[in-house]
Amino acid sequence: MTEIASPHISRPRIVVLGVQPGDPPFRIVEVDGEVVGAAHSLTDVLALAAEAGVLVHDCDDPDMVRWVGGGKFRWTPH
């Protein structure tokens, strides 16, 4: 049986992946399914999104931004 994609399931335009160890730690940012860069802060996420043509008005809107492995204030590894 094949699954049919539902038009009611939304995919956020921006996905911020979990914190990666580094000096300093960072998070990979995807916009519309494409990796656009590494962010070290929320400001970096907004700048990378803007460079990709996406303006974020609400970082807490799950239809716009998905935070994987911690929210917008998580910038250090566990």
PQR file of N, CA, C, O and H, with PARSE charges and radii, in Angstrom:
ATOM      1  N   MET A   1       0.840  -1.170   0.000 -0.4000 1.5000
ATOM      2  CA  MET A   1       0.000   0.000   0.000 -0.0000 2.0000
ATOM      3  C   MET A   1       0.896   1.248   0.000  0.5500 1.7000
ATOM      4  O   MET A   1       1.856   1.321   0.768 -0.5500 1.4000
ATOM      5  N   THR A   2       0.596   2.191  -0.827 -0.4000 1.5000
ATOM      6  CA  THR A   2       1.372   3.428  -0.858 -0.0000 2.0000
ATOM      7  C   THR A   2       0.655   4.502  -0.081  0.5500 1.7000
ATOM      8  O   THR A   2      -0.574   4.539  -0.011 -0.5500 1.4000
ATOM      9  H   THR A   2      -0.184   2.132  -1.451  0.4000 1.0000
ATOM     10  N   GLU A   3       1.450   5.371   0.498 -0.4000 1.5000
ATOM     11  CA  GLU A   3       0.873   6.476   1.260 -0.0000 2.0000
ATOM     12  C   GLU A   3       0.726   7.690   0.358  0.5500 1.7000
ATOM     13  O   GLU A   3       1.590   7.960  -0.476 -0.5500 1.4000
ATOM     14  H   GLU A   3       2.447   5.341   0.440  0.4000 1.0000
ATOM     15  N   ILE A   4      -0.337   8.400   0.522 -0.4000 1.5000
ATOM     16  CA  ILE A   4      -0.569   9.625  -0.221 -0.0000 2.0000
ATOM     17  C   ILE A   4      -0.289  10.790   0.718  0.5500 1.7000
ATOM     18  O   ILE A   4      -0.817  10.853   1.829 -0.5500 1.4000
ATOM     19  H   ILE A   4      -1.039   8.180   1.199  0.4000 1.0000
ATOM     20  N   ALA A   5       0.544  11.702   0.256 -0.4000 1.5000
ATOM     21  CA  ALA A   5       0.871  12.870   1.086 -0.0000 2.0000
ATOM     22  C   ALA A   5      -0.378  13.708   1.308  0.5500 1.7000
ATOM     23  O   ALA A   5      -1.108  14.027   0.369 -0.5500 1.4000
ATOM     24  H   ALA A   5       0.972  11.650  -0.646  0.4000 1.0000
ATOM     25  N   SER A   6      -0.602  14.048   2.535 -0.4000 1.5000
ATOM     26  CA  SER A   6      -1.757  14.870   2.874 -0.0000 2.0000
ATOM     27  C   SER A   6      -1.420  16.342   2.698  0.5500 1.7000
ATOM     28  O   SER A   6      -0.371  16.798   3.154 -0.5500 1.4000
ATOM     29  H   SER A   6      -0.010  13.789   3.298  0.4000 1.0000
ATOM     30  N   PRO A   7      -2.302  17.088   2.041 -0.5600 1.5000
ATOM     31  CA  PRO A   7      -2.033  18.520   1.885  0.2800 2.0000
ATOM     32  C   PRO A   7      -2.169  19.283   3.197  0.5500 1.7000
ATOM     33  O   PRO A   7      -1.855  20.471   3.257 -0.5500 1.4000
ATOM     34  N   HIS A   8      -2.635  18.608   4.251 -0.4000 1.5000
ATOM     35  CA  HIS A   8      -2.855  19.264   5.530 -0.0000 2.0000
ATOM     36  C   HIS A   8      -1.650  19.154   6.471  0.5500 1.7000
ATOM     37  O   HIS A   8      -1.633  19.774   7.534 -0.5500 1.4000
ATOM     38  H   HIS A   8      -2.890  17.642   4.202  0.4000 1.0000
ATOM     39  N   ILE A   9      -0.647  18.366   6.081 -0.4000 1.5000
ATOM     40  CA  ILE A   9       0.547  18.236   6.901 -0.0000 2.0000
ATOM     41  C   ILE A   9       1.568  19.237   6.380  0.5500 1.7000
ATOM     42  O   ILE A   9       2.026  19.157   5.240 -0.5500 1.4000
ATOM     43  H   ILE A   9      -0.660  17.862   5.217  0.4000 1.0000
ATOM     44  N   SER A  10       1.904  20.169   7.240 -0.4000 1.5000
ATOM     45  CA  SER A  10       2.844  21.200   6.794 -0.0000 2.0000
ATOM     46  C   SER A  10       4.260  20.836   7.213  0.5500 1.7000
ATOM     47  O   SER A  10       4.484  20.208   8.247 -0.5500 1.4000
ATOM     48  H   SER A  10       1.532  20.234   8.166  0.4000 1.0000
ATOM     49  N   ARG A  11       5.187  21.240   6.397 -0.4000 1.5000
ATOM     50  CA  ARG A  11       6.607  21.080   6.702 -0.0000 2.0000
ATOM     51  C   ARG A  11       7.151  22.481   6.931  0.5500 1.7000
ATOM     52  O   ARG A  11       6.959  23.364   6.095 -0.5500 1.4000
ATOM     53  H   ARG A  11       5.004  21.750   5.556  0.4000 1.0000
ATOM     54  N   PRO A  12       7.825  22.693   8.047 -0.5600 1.5000
ATOM     55  CA  PRO A  12       8.352  24.034   8.293  0.2800 2.0000
ATOM     56  C   PRO A  12       9.389  24.412   7.249  0.5500 1.7000
ATOM     57  O   PRO A  12      10.100  23.546   6.740 -0.5500 1.4000
ATOM     58  N   ARG A  13       9.484  25.688   6.926 -0.4000 1.5000
ATOM     59  CA  ARG A  13      10.453  26.159   5.938 -0.0000 2.0000
ATOM     60  C   ARG A  13      11.869  26.069   6.477  0.5500 1.7000
ATOM     61  O   ARG A  13      12.816  25.860   5.719 -0.5500 1.4000
ATOM     62  H   ARG A  13       8.906  26.392   7.340  0.4000 1.0000
ATOM     63  N   ILE A  14      12.014  26.227   7.797 -0.4000 1.5000
ATOM     64  CA  ILE A  14      13.344  26.249   8.410 -0.0000 2.0000
ATOM     65  C   ILE A  14      13.441  25.111   9.422  0.5500 1.7000
ATOM     66  O   ILE A  14      12.547  24.920  10.246 -0.5500 1.4000
ATOM     67  H   ILE A  14      11.245  26.397   8.413  0.4000 1.0000
ATOM     68  N   VAL A  15      14.535  24.360   9.350 -0.4000 1.5000
ATOM     69  CA  VAL A  15      14.817  23.317  10.333 -0.0000 2.0000
ATOM     70  C   VAL A  15      16.191  23.615  10.912  0.5500 1.7000
ATOM     71  O   VAL A  15      17.173  23.754  10.182 -0.5500 1.4000
ATOM     72  H   VAL A  15      15.262  24.514   8.681  0.4000 1.0000
ATOM     73  N   VAL A  16      16.245  23.710  12.236 -0.4000 1.5000
ATOM     74  CA  VAL A  16      17.505  23.943  12.946 -0.0000 2.0000
ATOM     75  C   VAL A  16      17.838  22.635  13.660  0.5500 1.7000
ATOM     76  O   VAL A  16      17.146  22.228  14.594 -0.5500 1.4000
ATOM     77  H   VAL A  16      15.448  23.597  12.829  0.4000 1.0000
ATOM     78  N   LEU A  17      18.898  21.993  13.208 -0.4000 1.5000
ATOM     79  CA  LEU A  17      19.267  20.691  13.754 -0.0000 2.0000
ATOM     80  C   LEU A  17      19.945  20.829  15.115  0.5500 1.7000
ATOM     81  O   LEU A  17      20.290  21.931  15.543 -0.5500 1.4000
ATOM     82  H   LEU A  17      19.459  22.324  12.450  0.4000 1.0000
ATOM     83  N   GLY A  18      20.128  19.705  15.780 -0.4000 1.5000
ATOM     84  CA  GLY A  18      20.691  19.692  17.127 -0.0000 2.0000
ATOM     85  C   GLY A  18      22.096  20.268  17.213  0.5500 1.7000
ATOM     86  O   GLY A  18      22.799  20.390  16.210 -0.5500 1.4000
ATOM     87  H   GLY A  18      19.848  18.810  15.433  0.4000 1.0000
ATOM     88  N   VAL A  19      22.481  20.614  18.412 -0.4000 1.5000
ATOM     89  CA  VAL A  19      23.784  21.226  18.663 -0.0000 2.0000
ATOM     90  C   VAL A  19      24.896  20.226  18.362  0.5500 1.7000
ATOM     91  O   VAL A  19      24.849  19.071  18.784 -0.5500 1.4000
ATOM     92  H   VAL A  19      21.909  20.515  19.227  0.4000 1.0000
ATOM     93  N   GLN A  20      25.896  20.698  17.621 -0.4000 1.5000
ATOM     94  CA  GLN A  20      27.078  19.908  17.289 -0.0000 2.0000
ATOM     95  C   GLN A  20      28.252  20.414  18.128  0.5500 1.7000
ATOM     96  O   GLN A  20      28.406  21.620  18.317 -0.5500 1.4000
ATOM     97  H   GLN A  20      25.935  21.636  17.278  0.4000 1.0000
ATOM     98  N   PRO A  21      29.074  19.500  18.628 -0.5600 1.5000
ATOM     99  CA  PRO A  21      30.228  19.954  19.401  0.2800 2.0000
ATOM    100  C   PRO A  21      31.212  20.685  18.496  0.5500 1.7000
ATOM    101  O   PRO A  21      31.412  20.310  17.341 -0.5500 1.4000
ATOM    102  N   GLY A  22      31.797  21.692  19.018 -0.4000 1.5000
ATOM    103  CA  GLY A  22      32.773  22.478  18.281 -0.0000 2.0000
ATOM    104  C   GLY A  22      33.256  23.600  19.168  0.5500 1.7000
ATOM    105  O   GLY A  22      32.830  23.719  20.317 -0.5500 1.4000
ATOM    106  H   GLY A  22      31.634  21.997  19.957  0.4000 1.0000
ATOM    107  N   ASP A  23      34.127  24.411  18.652 -0.4000 1.5000
ATOM    108  CA  ASP A  23      34.617  25.544  19.425 -0.0000 2.0000
ATOM    109  C   ASP A  23      34.423  26.806  18.601  0.5500 1.7000
ATOM    110  O   ASP A  23      35.334  27.204  17.876 -0.5500 1.4000
ATOM    111  H   ASP A  23      34.473  24.315  17.718  0.4000 1.0000
ATOM    112  N   PRO A  24      33.275  27.442  18.689 -0.5600 1.5000
ATOM    113  CA  PRO A  24      32.140  27.171  19.576  0.2800 2.0000
ATOM    114  C   PRO A  24      31.173  26.143  18.977  0.5500 1.7000
ATOM    115  O   PRO A  24      31.237  25.850  17.783 -0.5500 1.4000
ATOM    116  N   PRO A  25      30.272  25.593  19.813 -0.5600 1.5000
ATOM    117  CA  PRO A  25      29.257  24.675  19.314  0.2800 2.0000
ATOM    118  C   PRO A  25      28.388  25.384  18.262  0.5500 1.7000
ATOM    119  O   PRO A  25      28.285  26.611  18.246 -0.5500 1.4000
ATOM    120  N   PHE A  26      27.770  24.583  17.391 -0.4000 1.5000
ATOM    121  CA  PHE A  26      26.956  25.157  16.322 -0.0000 2.0000
ATOM    122  C   PHE A  26      25.775  24.253  16.003  0.5500 1.7000
ATOM    123  O   PHE A  26      25.705  23.112  16.460 -0.5500 1.4000
ATOM    124  H   PHE A  26      27.853  23.587  17.404  0.4000 1.0000
ATOM    125  N   ARG A  27      24.853  24.782  15.212 -0.4000 1.5000
ATOM    126  CA  ARG A  27      23.705  24.018  14.737 -0.0000 2.0000
ATOM    127  C   ARG A  27      23.589  24.220  13.231  0.5500 1.7000
ATOM    128  O   ARG A  27      23.740  25.337  12.738 -0.5500 1.4000
ATOM    129  H   ARG A  27      24.911  25.709  14.841  0.4000 1.0000
ATOM    130  N   ILE A  28      23.323  23.147  12.506 -0.4000 1.5000
ATOM    131  CA  ILE A  28      23.128  23.214  11.064 -0.0000 2.0000
ATOM    132  C   ILE A  28      21.713  23.742  10.799  0.5500 1.7000
ATOM    133  O   ILE A  28      20.757  23.361  11.475 -0.5500 1.4000
ATOM    134  H   ILE A  28      23.200  22.239  12.907  0.4000 1.0000
ATOM    135  N   VAL A  29      21.601  24.618   9.811 -0.4000 1.5000
ATOM    136  CA  VAL A  29      20.315  25.220   9.463 -0.0000 2.0000
ATOM    137  C   VAL A  29      19.943  24.812   8.041  0.5500 1.7000
ATOM    138  O   VAL A  29      20.747  24.930   7.116 -0.5500 1.4000
ATOM    139  H   VAL A  29      22.378  24.928   9.262  0.4000 1.0000
ATOM    140  N   GLU A  30      18.717  24.334   7.883 -0.4000 1.5000
ATOM    141  CA  GLU A  30      18.171  24.015   6.570 -0.0000 2.0000
ATOM    142  C   GLU A  30      17.021  24.971   6.269  0.5500 1.7000
ATOM    143  O   GLU A  30      16.225  25.295   7.149 -0.5500 1.4000
ATOM    144  H   GLU A  30      18.064  24.239   8.634  0.4000 1.0000
ATOM    145  N   VAL A  31      16.943  25.414   5.027 -0.4000 1.5000
ATOM    146  CA  VAL A  31      15.811  26.214   4.567 -0.0000 2.0000
ATOM    147  C   VAL A  31      15.248  25.517   3.338  0.5500 1.7000
ATOM    148  O   VAL A  31      15.966  25.260   2.372 -0.5500 1.4000
ATOM    149  H   VAL A  31      17.590  25.151   4.312  0.4000 1.0000
ATOM    150  N   ASP A  32      13.964  25.216   3.383 -0.4000 1.5000
ATOM    151  CA  ASP A  32      13.282  24.509   2.291 -0.0000 2.0000
ATOM    152  C   ASP A  32      14.031  23.240   1.882  0.5500 1.7000
ATOM    153  O   ASP A  32      14.139  22.927   0.696 -0.5500 1.4000
ATOM    154  H   ASP A  32      13.380  25.425   4.167  0.4000 1.0000
ATOM    155  N   GLY A  33      14.551  22.508   2.889 -0.4000 1.5000
ATOM    156  CA  GLY A  33      15.198  21.232   2.655 -0.0000 2.0000
ATOM    157  C   GLY A  33      16.653  21.302   2.224  0.5500 1.7000
ATOM    158  O   GLY A  33      17.270  20.263   1.991 -0.5500 1.4000
ATOM    159  H   GLY A  33      14.463  22.763   3.852  0.4000 1.0000
ATOM    160  N   GLU A  34      17.212  22.489   2.113 -0.4000 1.5000
ATOM    161  CA  GLU A  34      18.604  22.658   1.696 -0.0000 2.0000
ATOM    162  C   GLU A  34      19.436  23.200   2.867  0.5500 1.7000
ATOM    163  O   GLU A  34      18.998  24.110   3.570 -0.5500 1.4000
ATOM    164  H   GLU A  34      16.710  23.333   2.302  0.4000 1.0000
ATOM    165  N   VAL A  35      20.613  22.651   3.070 -0.4000 1.5000
ATOM    166  CA  VAL A  35      21.512  23.168   4.104 -0.0000 2.0000
ATOM    167  C   VAL A  35      22.005  24.534   3.650  0.5500 1.7000
ATOM    168  O   VAL A  35      22.531  24.687   2.547 -0.5500 1.4000
ATOM    169  H   VAL A  35      20.969  21.911   2.499  0.4000 1.0000
ATOM    170  N   VAL A  36      21.824  25.533   4.528 -0.4000 1.5000
ATOM    171  CA  VAL A  36      22.258  26.895   4.186 -0.0000 2.0000
ATOM    172  C   VAL A  36      23.430  27.370   5.029  0.5500 1.7000
ATOM    173  O   VAL A  36      24.025  28.406   4.729 -0.5500 1.4000
ATOM    174  H   VAL A  36      21.396  25.408   5.423  0.4000 1.0000
ATOM    175  N   GLY A  37      23.773  26.630   6.080 -0.4000 1.5000
ATOM    176  CA  GLY A  37      24.921  27.028   6.875 -0.0000 2.0000
ATOM    177  C   GLY A  37      24.855  26.549   8.305  0.5500 1.7000
ATOM    178  O   GLY A  37      23.955  25.810   8.706 -0.5500 1.4000
ATOM    179  H   GLY A  37      23.290  25.789   6.323  0.4000 1.0000
ATOM    180  N   ALA A  38      25.853  27.002   9.069 -0.4000 1.5000
ATOM    181  CA  ALA A  38      25.960  26.677  10.489 -0.0000 2.0000
ATOM    182  C   ALA A  38      25.684  27.937  11.290  0.5500 1.7000
ATOM    183  O   ALA A  38      26.155  29.023  10.951 -0.5500 1.4000
ATOM    184  H   ALA A  38      26.584  27.602   8.743  0.4000 1.0000
ATOM    185  N   ALA A  39      24.917  27.778  12.353 -0.4000 1.5000
ATOM    186  CA  ALA A  39      24.563  28.903  13.220 -0.0000 2.0000
ATOM    187  C   ALA A  39      25.165  28.699  14.599  0.5500 1.7000
ATOM    188  O   ALA A  39      25.225  27.581  15.111 -0.5500 1.4000
ATOM    189  H   ALA A  39      24.534  26.896  12.628  0.4000 1.0000
ATOM    190  N   HIS A  40      25.611  29.803  15.191 -0.4000 1.5000
ATOM    191  CA  HIS A  40      26.146  29.785  16.548 -0.0000 2.0000
ATOM    192  C   HIS A  40      25.201  30.481  17.517  0.5500 1.7000
ATOM    193  O   HIS A  40      25.446  30.512  18.723 -0.5500 1.4000
ATOM    194  H   HIS A  40      25.562  30.712  14.775  0.4000 1.0000
ATOM    195  N   SER A  41      24.109  31.044  16.975 -0.4000 1.5000
ATOM    196  CA  SER A  41      23.146  31.770  17.802 -0.0000 2.0000
ATOM    197  C   SER A  41      21.828  31.921  17.032  0.5500 1.7000
ATOM    198  O   SER A  41      21.754  31.640  15.836 -0.5500 1.4000
ATOM    199  H   SER A  41      23.910  31.019  15.996  0.4000 1.0000
ATOM    200  N   LEU A  42      20.815  32.361  17.733 -0.4000 1.5000
ATOM    201  CA  LEU A  42      19.527  32.635  17.108 -0.0000 2.0000
ATOM    202  C   LEU A  42      19.679  33.700  16.021  0.5500 1.7000
ATOM    203  O   LEU A  42      19.036  33.615  14.975 -0.5500 1.4000
ATOM    204  H   LEU A  42      20.876  32.590  18.705  0.4000 1.0000
ATOM    205  N   THR A  43      20.511  34.685  16.261 -0.4000 1.5000
ATOM    206  CA  THR A  43      20.744  35.740  15.273 -0.0000 2.0000
ATOM    207  C   THR A  43      21.288  35.153  13.971  0.5500 1.7000
ATOM    208  O   THR A  43      20.901  35.574  12.881 -0.5500 1.4000
ATOM    209  H   THR A  43      21.033  34.755  17.111  0.4000 1.0000
ATOM    210  N   ASP A  44      22.188  34.178  14.096 -0.4000 1.5000
ATOM    211  CA  ASP A  44      22.726  33.518  12.902 -0.0000 2.0000
ATOM    212  C   ASP A  44      21.624  32.795  12.128  0.5500 1.7000
ATOM    213  O   ASP A  44      21.602  32.834  10.898 -0.5500 1.4000
ATOM    214  H   ASP A  44      22.503  33.836  14.982  0.4000 1.0000
ATOM    215  N   VAL A  45      20.712  32.137  12.841 -0.4000 1.5000
ATOM    216  CA  VAL A  45      19.600  31.443  12.187 -0.0000 2.0000
ATOM    217  C   VAL A  45      18.780  32.439  11.369  0.5500 1.7000
ATOM    218  O   VAL A  45      18.456  32.188  10.209 -0.5500 1.4000
ATOM    219  H   VAL A  45      20.730  32.105  13.840  0.4000 1.0000
ATOM    220  N   LEU A  46      18.453  33.564  11.985 -0.4000 1.5000
ATOM    221  CA  LEU A  46      17.653  34.575  11.289 -0.0000 2.0000
ATOM    222  C   LEU A  46      18.396  35.132  10.074  0.5500 1.7000
ATOM    223  O   LEU A  46      17.787  35.359   9.028 -0.5500 1.4000
ATOM    224  H   LEU A  46      18.716  33.768  12.928  0.4000 1.0000
ATOM    225  N   ALA A  47      19.700  35.355  10.202 -0.4000 1.5000
ATOM    226  CA  ALA A  47      20.494  35.876   9.092 -0.0000 2.0000
ATOM    227  C   ALA A  47      20.574  34.857   7.957  0.5500 1.7000
ATOM    228  O   ALA A  47      20.431  35.230   6.793 -0.5500 1.4000
ATOM    229  H   ALA A  47      20.195  35.171  11.051  0.4000 1.0000
ATOM    230  N   LEU A  48      20.799  33.581   8.268 -0.4000 1.5000
ATOM    231  CA  LEU A  48      20.869  32.554   7.239 -0.0000 2.0000
ATOM    232  C   LEU A  48      19.529  32.413   6.510  0.5500 1.7000
ATOM    233  O   LEU A  48      19.488  32.253   5.290 -0.5500 1.4000
ATOM    234  H   LEU A  48      20.915  33.278   9.214  0.4000 1.0000
ATOM    235  N   ALA A  49      18.435  32.475   7.276 -0.4000 1.5000
ATOM    236  CA  ALA A  49      17.116  32.398   6.656 -0.0000 2.0000
ATOM    237  C   ALA A  49      16.885  33.586   5.725  0.5500 1.7000
ATOM    238  O   ALA A  49      16.389  33.419   4.610 -0.5500 1.4000
ATOM    239  H   ALA A  49      18.469  32.606   8.267  0.4000 1.0000
ATOM    240  N   ALA A  50      17.243  34.776   6.180 -0.4000 1.5000
ATOM    241  CA  ALA A  50      17.059  35.979   5.359 -0.0000 2.0000
ATOM    242  C   ALA A  50      17.890  35.892   4.082  0.5500 1.7000
ATOM    243  O   ALA A  50      17.415  36.266   3.009 -0.5500 1.4000
ATOM    244  H   ALA A  50      17.647  34.912   7.085  0.4000 1.0000
ATOM    245  N   GLU A  51      19.123  35.404   4.187 -0.4000 1.5000
ATOM    246  CA  GLU A  51      19.971  35.231   3.007 -0.0000 2.0000
ATOM    247  C   GLU A  51      19.343  34.266   2.001  0.5500 1.7000
ATOM    248  O   GLU A  51      19.552  34.390   0.794 -0.5500 1.4000
ATOM    249  H   GLU A  51      19.509  35.100   5.058  0.4000 1.0000
ATOM    250  N   ALA A  52      18.569  33.302   2.516 -0.4000 1.5000
ATOM    251  CA  ALA A  52      17.885  32.339   1.649 -0.0000 2.0000
ATOM    252  C   ALA A  52      16.522  32.856   1.183  0.5500 1.7000
ATOM    253  O   ALA A  52      15.793  32.164   0.474 -0.5500 1.4000
ATOM    254  H   ALA A  52      18.400  33.202   3.496  0.4000 1.0000
ATOM    255  N   GLY A  53      16.192  34.081   1.592 -0.4000 1.5000
ATOM    256  CA  GLY A  53      14.938  34.690   1.136 -0.0000 2.0000
ATOM    257  C   GLY A  53      13.740  34.450   2.020  0.5500 1.7000
ATOM    258  O   GLY A  53      12.606  34.682   1.601 -0.5500 1.4000
ATOM    259  H   GLY A  53      16.785  34.644   2.168  0.4000 1.0000
ATOM    260  N   VAL A  54      13.969  33.987   3.240 -0.4000 1.5000
ATOM    261  CA  VAL A  54      12.864  33.709   4.163 -0.0000 2.0000
ATOM    262  C   VAL A  54      12.987  34.627   5.370  0.5500 1.7000
ATOM    263  O   VAL A  54      13.975  34.569   6.102 -0.5500 1.4000
ATOM    264  H   VAL A  54      14.890  33.798   3.580  0.4000 1.0000
ATOM    265  N   LEU A  55      11.990  35.466   5.574 -0.4000 1.5000
ATOM    266  CA  LEU A  55      11.966  36.334   6.753 -0.0000 2.0000
ATOM    267  C   LEU A  55      11.160  35.660   7.844  0.5500 1.7000
ATOM    268  O   LEU A  55      10.031  35.227   7.617 -0.5500 1.4000
ATOM    269  H   LEU A  55      11.188  35.513   4.979  0.4000 1.0000
ATOM    270  N   VAL A  56      11.740  35.573   9.022 -0.4000 1.5000
ATOM    271  CA  VAL A  56      11.084  34.920  10.153 -0.0000 2.0000
ATOM    272  C   VAL A  56      10.524  35.989  11.069  0.5500 1.7000
ATOM    273  O   VAL A  56      11.249  36.853  11.562 -0.5500 1.4000
ATOM    274  H   VAL A  56      12.658  35.925   9.206  0.4000 1.0000
ATOM    275  N   HIS A  57       9.211  35.914  11.288 -0.4000 1.5000
ATOM    276  CA  HIS A  57       8.559  36.879  12.171 -0.0000 2.0000
ATOM    277  C   HIS A  57       8.278  36.296  13.548  0.5500 1.7000
ATOM    278  O   HIS A  57       8.065  37.031  14.512 -0.5500 1.4000
ATOM    279  H   HIS A  57       8.622  35.213  10.887  0.4000 1.0000
ATOM    280  N   ASP A  58       8.278  34.952  13.633 -0.4000 1.5000
ATOM    281  CA  ASP A  58       7.992  34.288  14.904 -0.0000 2.0000
ATOM    282  C   ASP A  58       8.786  32.991  14.974  0.5500 1.7000
ATOM    283  O   ASP A  58       8.422  32.004  14.335 -0.5500 1.4000
ATOM    284  H   ASP A  58       8.450  34.355  12.850  0.4000 1.0000
ATOM    285  N   CYS A  59       9.858  32.987  15.738 -0.4000 1.5000
ATOM    286  CA  CYS A  59      10.722  31.798  15.870 -0.0000 2.0000
ATOM    287  C   CYS A  59      10.042  30.656  16.606  0.5500 1.7000
ATOM    288  O   CYS A  59      10.532  29.527  16.587 -0.5500 1.4000
ATOM    289  H   CYS A  59      10.154  33.789  16.258  0.4000 1.0000
ATOM    290  N   ASP A  60       8.923  30.936  17.251 -0.4000 1.5000
ATOM    291  CA  ASP A  60       8.194  29.913  18.000 -0.0000 2.0000
ATOM    292  C   ASP A  60       7.057  29.297  17.188  0.5500 1.7000
ATOM    293  O   ASP A  60       6.342  28.429  17.688 -0.5500 1.4000
ATOM    294  H   ASP A  60       8.525  31.853  17.266  0.4000 1.0000
ATOM    295  N   ASP A  61       6.882  29.741  15.936 -0.4000 1.5000
ATOM    296  CA  ASP A  61       5.823  29.210  15.078 -0.0000 2.0000
ATOM    297  C   ASP A  61       6.294  27.882  14.483  0.5500 1.7000
ATOM    298  O   ASP A  61       7.188  27.879  13.637 -0.5500 1.4000
ATOM    299  H   ASP A  61       7.463  30.446  15.530  0.4000 1.0000
ATOM    300  N   PRO A  62       5.713  26.752  14.907 -0.5600 1.5000
ATOM    301  CA  PRO A  62       6.171  25.456  14.419  0.2800 2.0000
ATOM    302  C   PRO A  62       5.916  25.247  12.931  0.5500 1.7000
ATOM    303  O   PRO A  62       6.518  24.361  12.326 -0.5500 1.4000
ATOM    304  N   ASP A  63       5.042  26.038  12.335 -0.4000 1.5000
ATOM    305  CA  ASP A  63       4.832  25.949  10.892 -0.0000 2.0000
ATOM    306  C   ASP A  63       5.951  26.646  10.119  0.5500 1.7000
ATOM    307  O   ASP A  63       6.103  26.431   8.917 -0.5500 1.4000
ATOM    308  H   ASP A  63       4.552  26.758  12.827  0.4000 1.0000
ATOM    309  N   MET A  64       6.729  27.477  10.802 -0.4000 1.5000
ATOM    310  CA  MET A  64       7.836  28.205  10.163 -0.0000 2.0000
ATOM    311  C   MET A  64       9.197  27.609  10.525  0.5500 1.7000
ATOM    312  O   MET A  64      10.046  27.420   9.655 -0.5500 1.4000
ATOM    313  H   MET A  64       6.606  27.652  11.779  0.4000 1.0000
ATOM    314  N   VAL A  65       9.405  27.309  11.835 -0.4000 1.5000
ATOM    315  CA  VAL A  65      10.713  26.841  12.305 -0.0000 2.0000
ATOM    316  C   VAL A  65      10.539  25.577  13.136  0.5500 1.7000
ATOM    317  O   VAL A  65       9.696  25.522  14.032 -0.5500 1.4000
ATOM    318  H   VAL A  65       8.715  27.463  12.542  0.4000 1.0000
ATOM    319  N   ARG A  66      11.338  24.571  12.833 -0.4000 1.5000
ATOM    320  CA  ARG A  66      11.380  23.360  13.663 -0.0000 2.0000
ATOM    321  C   ARG A  66      12.745  23.310  14.328  0.5500 1.7000
ATOM    322  O   ARG A  66      13.777  23.319  13.658 -0.5500 1.4000
ATOM    323  H   ARG A  66      12.022  24.616  12.105  0.4000 1.0000
ATOM    324  N   TRP A  67      12.738  23.257  15.649 -0.4000 1.5000
ATOM    325  CA  TRP A  67      13.960  23.189  16.444 -0.0000 2.0000
ATOM    326  C   TRP A  67      14.170  21.738  16.854  0.5500 1.7000
ATOM    327  O   TRP A  67      13.379  21.195  17.624 -0.5500 1.4000
ATOM    328  H   TRP A  67      11.899  23.249  16.194  0.4000 1.0000
ATOM    329  N   VAL A  68      15.220  21.108  16.353 -0.4000 1.5000
ATOM    330  CA  VAL A  68      15.518  19.704  16.649 -0.0000 2.0000
ATOM    331  C   VAL A  68      16.559  19.653  17.760  0.5500 1.7000
ATOM    332  O   VAL A  68      17.598  20.308  17.673 -0.5500 1.4000
ATOM    333  H   VAL A  68      15.863  21.550  15.728  0.4000 1.0000
ATOM    334  N   GLY A  69      16.285  18.881  18.797 -0.4000 1.5000
ATOM    335  CA  GLY A  69      17.271  18.708  19.857 -0.0000 2.0000
ATOM    336  C   GLY A  69      17.403  19.887  20.792  0.5500 1.7000
ATOM    337  O   GLY A  69      18.463  20.093  21.385 -0.5500 1.4000
ATOM    338  H   GLY A  69      15.442  18.349  18.868  0.4000 1.0000
ATOM    339  N   GLY A  70      16.360  20.655  20.932 -0.4000 1.5000
ATOM    340  CA  GLY A  70      16.386  21.811  21.830 -0.0000 2.0000
ATOM    341  C   GLY A  70      15.877  23.042  21.125  0.5500 1.7000
ATOM    342  O   GLY A  70      15.960  23.144  19.901 -0.5500 1.4000
ATOM    343  H   GLY A  70      15.499  20.488  20.450  0.4000 1.0000
ATOM    344  N   GLY A  71      15.361  23.962  21.877 -0.4000 1.5000
ATOM    345  CA  GLY A  71      14.760  25.173  21.334 -0.0000 2.0000
ATOM    346  C   GLY A  71      15.759  26.241  20.961  0.5500 1.7000
ATOM    347  O   GLY A  71      16.964  26.001  20.881 -0.5500 1.4000
ATOM    348  H   GLY A  71      15.294  23.879  22.871  0.4000 1.0000
ATOM    349  N   LYS A  72      15.233  27.416  20.736 -0.4000 1.5000
ATOM    350  CA  LYS A  72      16.033  28.539  20.233 -0.0000 2.0000
ATOM    351  C   LYS A  72      17.104  29.028  21.219  0.5500 1.7000
ATOM    352  O   LYS A  72      18.017  29.758  20.833 -0.5500 1.4000
ATOM    353  H   LYS A  72      14.254  27.612  20.800  0.4000 1.0000
ATOM    354  N   PHE A  73      16.992  28.629  22.476 -0.4000 1.5000
ATOM    355  CA  PHE A  73      17.990  29.048  23.459 -0.0000 2.0000
ATOM    356  C   PHE A  73      19.026  27.948  23.755  0.5500 1.7000
ATOM    357  O   PHE A  73      19.864  28.119  24.641 -0.5500 1.4000
ATOM    358  H   PHE A  73      16.251  28.036  22.790  0.4000 1.0000
ATOM    359  N   ARG A  74      18.977  26.833  23.031 -0.4000 1.5000
ATOM    360  CA  ARG A  74      19.900  25.715  23.258 -0.0000 2.0000
ATOM    361  C   ARG A  74      21.068  25.824  22.282  0.5500 1.7000
ATOM    362  O   ARG A  74      20.908  25.564  21.089 -0.5500 1.4000
ATOM    363  H   ARG A  74      18.297  26.695  22.311  0.4000 1.0000
ATOM    364  N   TRP A  75      22.236  26.206  22.781 -0.4000 1.5000
ATOM    365  CA  TRP A  75      23.415  26.380  21.939 -0.0000 2.0000
ATOM    366  C   TRP A  75      24.649  25.676  22.491  0.5500 1.7000
ATOM    367  O   TRP A  75      25.763  25.929  22.030 -0.5500 1.4000
ATOM    368  H   TRP A  75      22.366  26.417  23.750  0.4000 1.0000
ATOM    369  N   THR A  76      24.464  24.798  23.471 -0.4000 1.5000
ATOM    370  CA  THR A  76      25.565  23.999  23.997 -0.0000 2.0000
ATOM    371  C   THR A  76      25.162  22.533  23.948  0.5500 1.7000
ATOM    372  O   THR A  76      23.987  22.212  24.127 -0.5500 1.4000
ATOM    373  H   THR A  76      23.559  24.593  23.846  0.4000 1.0000
ATOM    374  N   PRO A  77      26.125  21.630  23.706 -0.5600 1.5000
ATOM    375  CA  PRO A  77      25.779  20.200  23.683  0.2800 2.0000
ATOM    376  C   PRO A  77      25.418  19.708  25.077  0.5500 1.7000
ATOM    377  O   PRO A  77      25.813  20.297  26.083 -0.5500 1.4000
ATOM    378  N   HIS A  78      24.668  18.632  25.118 -0.4000 1.5000
ATOM    379  CA  HIS A  78      24.276  18.035  26.410 -0.0000 2.0000
ATOM    380  C   HIS A  78      25.465  17.561  27.160  0.5500 1.7000
ATOM    381  O   HIS A  78      25.329  17.033  28.264 -0.5500 1.4000
ATOM    382  H   HIS A  78      24.347  18.153  24.301  0.4000 1.0000
TER
END
